[in-house]
């Protein structure tokens, strides 16, 4: 999982974590950022275009939306979907 955060157009946070709880802690401790980017990568998989990296990502302007996206992107359902439909 990759998290970036900007304040006044300056990159303040750029971190990669594999543990959802640690990433949630980092998010909660950040103070008043203007923009966040989250990318959750599941691995490489077969798609109609060949073997590609499978991931969810998005940009957010508040912690509430960012934390919701993290909970969805890192949910068991997303991992199962990757394993059933894309894993090689």
C-alpha atoms as an extended CHARMM CRD file, in Angstrom:
* protein
*
        88  EXT
         1         1  UNK       CA              0.0000000000        0.0000000000        0.0000000000  PROA      1               0.0000000000
         2         2  UNK       CA              1.3460000000        3.4090000000       -0.9160000000  PROA      2               0.0000000000
         3         3  UNK       CA              0.3090000000        6.6960000000        0.6270000000  PROA      3               0.0000000000
         4         4  UNK       CA              1.2550000000       10.2040000000       -0.4450000000  PROA      4               0.0000000000
         5         5  UNK       CA              0.0440000000       13.4520000000        1.0930000000  PROA      5               0.0000000000
         6         6  UNK       CA              0.5160000000       17.0920000000        0.1000000000  PROA      6               0.0000000000
         7         7  UNK       CA              0.1960000000       20.3500000000        1.9830000000  PROA      7               0.0000000000
         8         8  UNK       CA              0.4660000000       23.6910000000        0.1730000000  PROA      8               0.0000000000
         9         9  UNK       CA              1.4170000000       21.7730000000       -3.0070000000  PROA      9               0.0000000000
        10        10  UNK       CA              4.4490000000       20.2730000000       -1.2460000000  PROA      10              0.0000000000
        11        11  UNK       CA              4.8000000000       16.4970000000       -0.8350000000  PROA      11              0.0000000000
        12        12  UNK       CA              4.8760000000       15.9060000000        2.9230000000  PROA      12              0.0000000000
        13        13  UNK       CA              4.3350000000       12.1340000000        3.1710000000  PROA      13              0.0000000000
        14        14  UNK       CA              5.4330000000        9.3710000000        0.8050000000  PROA      14              0.0000000000
        15        15  UNK       CA              5.3350000000        5.9600000000        2.4440000000  PROA      15              0.0000000000
        16        16  UNK       CA              4.7580000000        2.3190000000        1.6250000000  PROA      16              0.0000000000
        17        17  UNK       CA              3.3400000000       -0.1160000000        4.1710000000  PROA      17              0.0000000000
        18        18  UNK       CA              2.1020000000       -3.6820000000        3.9630000000  PROA      18              0.0000000000
        19        19  UNK       CA              0.0700000000       -3.5140000000        7.1770000000  PROA      19              0.0000000000
        20        20  UNK       CA             -3.3470000000       -1.8350000000        6.9690000000  PROA      20              0.0000000000
        21        21  UNK       CA             -3.4010000000       -0.9240000000       10.6730000000  PROA      21              0.0000000000
        22        22  UNK       CA             -0.0300000000        0.8370000000       10.4930000000  PROA      22              0.0000000000
        23        23  UNK       CA             -1.1910000000        2.8300000000        7.4870000000  PROA      23              0.0000000000
        24        24  UNK       CA             -4.4180000000        3.7870000000        9.3080000000  PROA      24              0.0000000000
        25        25  UNK       CA             -2.3150000000        5.0260000000       12.2310000000  PROA      25              0.0000000000
        26        26  UNK       CA             -0.1630000000        7.1660000000        9.9240000000  PROA      26              0.0000000000
        27        27  UNK       CA             -3.2700000000        8.6520000000        8.3120000000  PROA      27              0.0000000000
        28        28  UNK       CA             -4.8470000000        9.4900000000       11.6530000000  PROA      28              0.0000000000
        29        29  UNK       CA             -1.6450000000       11.1750000000       12.8590000000  PROA      29              0.0000000000
        30        30  UNK       CA             -1.3020000000       13.4330000000        9.7860000000  PROA      30              0.0000000000
        31        31  UNK       CA             -2.3930000000       17.0020000000       10.3460000000  PROA      31              0.0000000000
        32        32  UNK       CA             -4.4580000000       18.9840000000        7.8150000000  PROA      32              0.0000000000
        33        33  UNK       CA             -3.1770000000       17.8590000000        4.4450000000  PROA      33              0.0000000000
        34        34  UNK       CA             -4.6590000000       19.2980000000        1.2550000000  PROA      34              0.0000000000
        35        35  UNK       CA             -4.5770000000       16.1510000000       -0.8690000000  PROA      35              0.0000000000
        36        36  UNK       CA             -3.9490000000       12.4240000000       -0.4050000000  PROA      36              0.0000000000
        37        37  UNK       CA             -3.1510000000        9.6320000000       -2.8500000000  PROA      37              0.0000000000
        38        38  UNK       CA             -3.6590000000        5.9770000000       -1.9940000000  PROA      38              0.0000000000
        39        39  UNK       CA             -2.6620000000        2.9420000000       -4.0560000000  PROA      39              0.0000000000
        40        40  UNK       CA             -3.2840000000       -0.6320000000       -2.9330000000  PROA      40              0.0000000000
        41        41  UNK       CA             -1.5270000000       -3.2070000000       -5.1090000000  PROA      41              0.0000000000
        42        42  UNK       CA             -2.6490000000       -6.8460000000       -5.1160000000  PROA      42              0.0000000000
        43        43  UNK       CA              0.0030000000       -8.3190000000       -7.4110000000  PROA      43              0.0000000000
        44        44  UNK       CA              0.4280000000       -9.1690000000      -11.0690000000  PROA      44              0.0000000000
        45        45  UNK       CA             -2.3680000000      -10.8780000000      -12.8970000000  PROA      45              0.0000000000
        46        46  UNK       CA             -3.8010000000      -11.9230000000      -16.2190000000  PROA      46              0.0000000000
        47        47  UNK       CA             -6.0520000000       -9.3390000000      -17.8740000000  PROA      47              0.0000000000
        48        48  UNK       CA             -7.3810000000       -8.9470000000      -21.3920000000  PROA      48              0.0000000000
        49        49  UNK       CA             -4.2130000000       -6.9320000000      -22.1280000000  PROA      49              0.0000000000
        50        50  UNK       CA             -1.8440000000       -9.5970000000      -20.8110000000  PROA      50              0.0000000000
        51        51  UNK       CA             -0.0520000000       -9.7270000000      -17.4790000000  PROA      51              0.0000000000
        52        52  UNK       CA             -0.4210000000       -6.4470000000      -15.5920000000  PROA      52              0.0000000000
        53        53  UNK       CA             -0.1980000000       -5.0490000000      -12.0760000000  PROA      53              0.0000000000
        54        54  UNK       CA             -3.6250000000       -5.2270000000      -10.3770000000  PROA      54              0.0000000000
        55        55  UNK       CA             -4.4210000000       -2.3380000000       -8.0280000000  PROA      55              0.0000000000
        56        56  UNK       CA             -6.9630000000        0.1770000000       -6.7830000000  PROA      56              0.0000000000
        57        57  UNK       CA             -6.0280000000        3.8200000000       -6.3570000000  PROA      57              0.0000000000
        58        58  UNK       CA             -7.4660000000        7.2750000000       -5.9190000000  PROA      58              0.0000000000
        59        59  UNK       CA             -6.9680000000       10.8710000000       -4.7900000000  PROA      59              0.0000000000
        60        60  UNK       CA             -8.7970000000       12.3050000000       -1.7800000000  PROA      60              0.0000000000
        61        61  UNK       CA             -9.1800000000       15.6960000000       -0.1350000000  PROA      61              0.0000000000
        62        62  UNK       CA            -10.0900000000       14.5750000000        3.3860000000  PROA      62              0.0000000000
        63        63  UNK       CA             -9.1680000000       11.8340000000        5.8460000000  PROA      63              0.0000000000
        64        64  UNK       CA            -12.6890000000       10.4420000000        6.0810000000  PROA      64              0.0000000000
        65        65  UNK       CA            -12.7930000000        9.5460000000        2.3840000000  PROA      65              0.0000000000
        66        66  UNK       CA             -9.1980000000        8.3170000000        2.4740000000  PROA      66              0.0000000000
        67        67  UNK       CA             -9.8490000000        5.9830000000        5.4140000000  PROA      67              0.0000000000
        68        68  UNK       CA            -13.0200000000        4.6800000000        3.7430000000  PROA      68              0.0000000000
        69        69  UNK       CA            -11.0890000000        3.9500000000        0.5270000000  PROA      69              0.0000000000
        70        70  UNK       CA             -8.3950000000        2.1470000000        2.5130000000  PROA      70              0.0000000000
        71        71  UNK       CA            -10.9990000000       -0.0350000000        4.2080000000  PROA      71              0.0000000000
        72        72  UNK       CA            -12.5550000000       -0.9340000000        0.8430000000  PROA      72              0.0000000000
        73        73  UNK       CA             -9.3040000000       -1.3920000000       -1.0960000000  PROA      73              0.0000000000
        74        74  UNK       CA             -7.7630000000       -3.5660000000        1.6420000000  PROA      74              0.0000000000
        75        75  UNK       CA            -10.9210000000       -5.5740000000        2.3140000000  PROA      75              0.0000000000
        76        76  UNK       CA            -11.0310000000       -9.3520000000        2.1530000000  PROA      76              0.0000000000
        77        77  UNK       CA            -13.5050000000       -9.1260000000       -0.7420000000  PROA      77              0.0000000000
        78        78  UNK       CA            -10.9880000000       -7.2240000000       -2.9020000000  PROA      78              0.0000000000
        79        79  UNK       CA             -8.2280000000       -9.7260000000       -2.1700000000  PROA      79              0.0000000000
        80        80  UNK       CA            -10.5330000000      -12.6740000000       -2.9180000000  PROA      80              0.0000000000
        81        81  UNK       CA            -11.6180000000      -10.9920000000       -6.1820000000  PROA      81              0.0000000000
        82        82  UNK       CA             -7.9610000000      -10.6660000000       -7.1920000000  PROA      82              0.0000000000
        83        83  UNK       CA             -7.1980000000      -14.2890000000       -6.3170000000  PROA      83              0.0000000000
        84        84  UNK       CA            -10.2700000000      -15.6350000000       -8.1320000000  PROA      84              0.0000000000
        85        85  UNK       CA            -10.0910000000      -13.4850000000      -11.2600000000  PROA      85              0.0000000000
        86        86  UNK       CA             -6.5520000000      -12.2890000000      -11.8910000000  PROA      86              0.0000000000
        87        87  UNK       CA             -3.8600000000      -14.1560000000       -9.9450000000  PROA      87              0.0000000000
        88        88  UNK       CA             -1.3030000000      -15.9810000000      -12.0540000000  PROA      88              0.0000000000
